[in-house]
């Protein structure tokens, strides 16, 4: 009886294993041919190396990318250097890393792939797998910025070609990093230019208004001074290309509070803000300049009251934002020149805001300006609620 149970148990185990194998075999086939799997593994390894390189040619980025690049080439050792020093070594024979910059010198000087033979690479250890090096330059915008060296026992034609191609791919990632850095510098320069336009006009008028209350209403003068400090702290902050719509509107509220101290009841403001769009990320200082323009054109140089309306609506995948005044209006030709890249004229940062919106979201997302002399001005924009890379 016991033997019978044992046989039954063994049969059940065998049946289970056969069933499991039968189920897994189709899954294995679903992964494709060996060539398909090799292609997938190569692309996956390259995808792991890309993010560190997108930070530029730094020791940290090179260190994180080196092991993935060595896996791509399948070599015992790999070095990444700039033109002056070793940034990363991965693999066996790390003592060879001290000589990597010297090994790379001919390749970086002549901007071409070079092979360094055993006379220049091999060490006294007979078991060391590092005998030769294949050095490929890393080139960004026609400048040699460093080198990638694959170390191994022999320098086959295949290894030379592979090292050259991997170096080209690394160079492409470094060029993308340069573009990202250039874009960041451009945005920072545009923000500095915008702040330079805003600050002289607004700072002078705000401080003048605050000074007028120092003797007559010192409590209000103190409150206004604190609001002015909060507004300037936000406007001149140095971190972040984006902010939330809620933060931008909070800063605009401080701005309007200071302007009401100057204009009194002459400045009338209406806000229509949908709560759903408050968390939406927007380019930093993209709305405040429009409000400042509305106040200037709506009140300055004309008697009586001026009305400014700020609207932010929920439109499905987008937020619709507009700033409107009932003031003197603007010559449409001047607006077209401004949005085409001309001088902003009497409009604070209009062209600057339009250009930054187009850079972030594309040409379909620039400013729309409706205006005519004596007919007021309405400036509108559409902002996607979600866009890759856009977050406060």
NORLIN-V614998 format. One record per residue. N is the residue number from 1. PHI is phi in degrees with one decimal (NA if undefined). Layout:
BEGIN
N	PHI
N	PHI
END
This chain:
BEGIN
1	NA
2	-62.3
3	-62.7
4	-63.8
5	-64.7
6	-64.1
7	-61.6
8	-62.2
9	-63.4
10	-63.7
11	-63.7
12	-64.7
13	-64.3
14	-60.8
15	-61.2
16	-62.5
17	-62.9
18	-61.0
19	-62.9
20	-62.6
21	-62.5
22	-60.3
23	-75.1
24	-78.9
25	-58.2
26	-61.0
27	-62.4
28	-62.5
29	-65.7
30	-63.2
31	-72.6
32	95.0
33	-74.7
34	-54.5
35	-65.1
36	-63.0
37	-66.3
38	-64.5
39	-62.9
40	-60.0
41	-62.0
42	-64.3
43	-64.3
44	-64.6
45	-63.5
46	-62.8
47	-65.5
48	-73.8
49	-81.0
50	-65.2
51	-56.1
52	-61.9
53	-72.6
54	-71.3
55	-90.0
56	101.8
57	-84.7
58	-122.4
59	-62.7
60	-64.0
61	-65.7
62	-63.8
63	-62.0
64	-75.5
65	-87.0
66	-58.2
67	-67.1
68	-72.0
69	-67.0
70	-65.2
71	-64.4
72	-61.7
73	-87.4
74	66.7
75	-106.6
76	-65.5
77	-144.9
78	-149.0
79	-125.7
80	-123.4
81	-131.6
82	-89.7
83	-78.1
84	-124.1
85	-149.9
86	-73.1
87	-99.1
88	-159.3
89	-129.2
90	-137.1
91	112.8
92	-79.0
93	62.3
94	-64.2
95	-63.4
96	-72.4
97	-60.0
98	-63.7
99	-105.9
100	-61.9
101	-64.5
102	-65.8
103	-61.4
104	-84.1
105	-54.4
106	-60.0
107	-66.2
108	-73.6
109	-70.7
110	-101.2
111	54.8
112	-150.3
113	-71.2
114	-129.3
115	-110.2
116	-103.6
117	-78.9
118	-57.1
119	-61.2
120	-98.9
121	-118.5
122	-58.8
123	-111.5
124	-76.2
125	-78.1
126	-67.6
127	-92.7
128	-68.7
129	-79.1
130	-98.5
131	-119.6
132	-136.7
133	-135.9
134	-109.6
135	-108.3
136	-120.6
137	-73.6
138	-102.3
139	-120.5
140	-126.7
141	51.8
142	65.8
143	-114.6
144	-78.8
145	-106.3
146	174.5
147	-150.6
148	-122.3
149	-122.5
150	-98.7
151	-107.7
152	-163.7
153	-79.6
154	-137.6
155	-107.8
156	-72.9
157	-61.5
158	-63.8
159	-65.5
160	-62.1
161	-64.3
162	-63.5
163	-62.4
164	-62.5
165	-68.8
166	-63.8
167	-62.8
168	-63.2
169	-64.2
170	-61.1
171	-60.2
172	-63.7
173	-64.5
174	-68.3
175	-66.5
176	-63.0
177	-63.2
178	-62.7
179	-63.4
180	-60.1
181	-64.8
182	-64.5
183	-63.3
184	-62.9
185	-63.4
186	-65.1
187	-62.2
188	-62.7
189	-65.4
190	-66.7
191	-66.8
192	-63.0
193	-63.8
194	-65.9
195	-62.5
196	-63.7
197	-73.1
198	-72.8
199	-62.1
200	-60.2
201	-64.8
202	-73.7
203	-59.6
204	-60.3
205	-66.8
206	-66.4
207	-65.5
208	-63.9
209	-63.8
210	-63.6
211	-61.3
212	-67.7
213	-100.5
214	-58.7
215	-90.2
216	-80.1
217	-148.7
218	-61.4
219	-64.0
220	-67.9
221	-60.1
222	-65.3
223	-61.6
224	-65.3
225	-65.4
226	-66.9
227	-64.0
228	-63.6
229	-63.7
230	-65.9
231	-64.3
232	-68.2
233	-61.8
234	-68.9
235	-66.5
236	-107.9
237	-64.8
238	-111.0
239	-107.8
240	93.3
241	-85.5
242	-126.3
243	-143.4
244	-87.5
245	-59.9
246	-61.3
247	-65.5
248	-62.1
249	-69.3
250	-64.2
251	-66.9
252	-63.8
253	-61.4
254	-65.2
255	-59.6
256	-67.1
257	-61.0
258	-69.1
259	-69.2
260	-64.8
261	-62.9
262	-88.0
263	-96.0
264	64.4
265	-73.1
266	-67.4
267	-98.3
268	-110.6
269	-127.8
270	-120.6
271	-117.0
272	-128.2
273	-118.3
274	-78.6
275	-56.6
276	-64.2
277	-97.8
278	-59.0
279	-79.5
280	-63.0
281	-81.0
282	-134.0
283	-58.9
284	-58.8
285	56.4
286	-100.9
287	-111.0
288	-55.1
289	-60.5
290	-68.1
291	-68.2
292	-62.1
293	-60.6
294	-62.1
295	-66.4
296	-63.6
297	-77.2
298	-83.1
299	-125.7
300	-69.5
301	80.4
302	-146.8
303	-82.2
304	78.0
305	-79.9
306	-129.1
307	-117.2
308	-117.5
309	-118.7
310	-115.2
311	-126.0
312	-133.9
313	-113.9
314	-89.0
315	-128.9
316	71.1
317	-83.8
318	-131.5
319	-110.6
320	-102.8
321	-124.2
322	-142.9
323	-128.7
324	-129.6
325	-131.5
326	-107.9
327	-89.9
328	-76.3
329	76.7
330	-132.8
331	-63.6
332	-56.3
333	-63.9
334	-65.5
335	-63.5
336	-62.3
337	-62.9
338	-63.5
339	-73.7
340	-85.8
341	110.8
342	-82.3
343	-72.0
344	-70.6
345	57.9
346	-92.0
347	-105.6
348	-74.6
349	66.8
350	-62.4
351	-65.2
352	-61.9
353	-65.2
354	-59.8
355	-65.1
356	-68.1
357	-61.6
358	-68.1
359	-63.1
360	-79.7
361	-108.7
362	108.4
363	-67.1
364	-77.2
365	-119.0
366	-79.2
367	-73.0
368	-116.2
369	-115.9
370	-113.0
371	-162.3
372	-164.8
373	-55.0
374	81.8
375	-115.0
376	77.3
377	-142.9
378	-127.7
379	-114.5
380	-124.2
381	-147.0
382	-112.0
383	-129.6
384	-60.7
385	-66.7
386	-133.0
387	-149.2
388	-56.5
389	84.9
390	-107.8
391	-155.9
392	-76.8
END
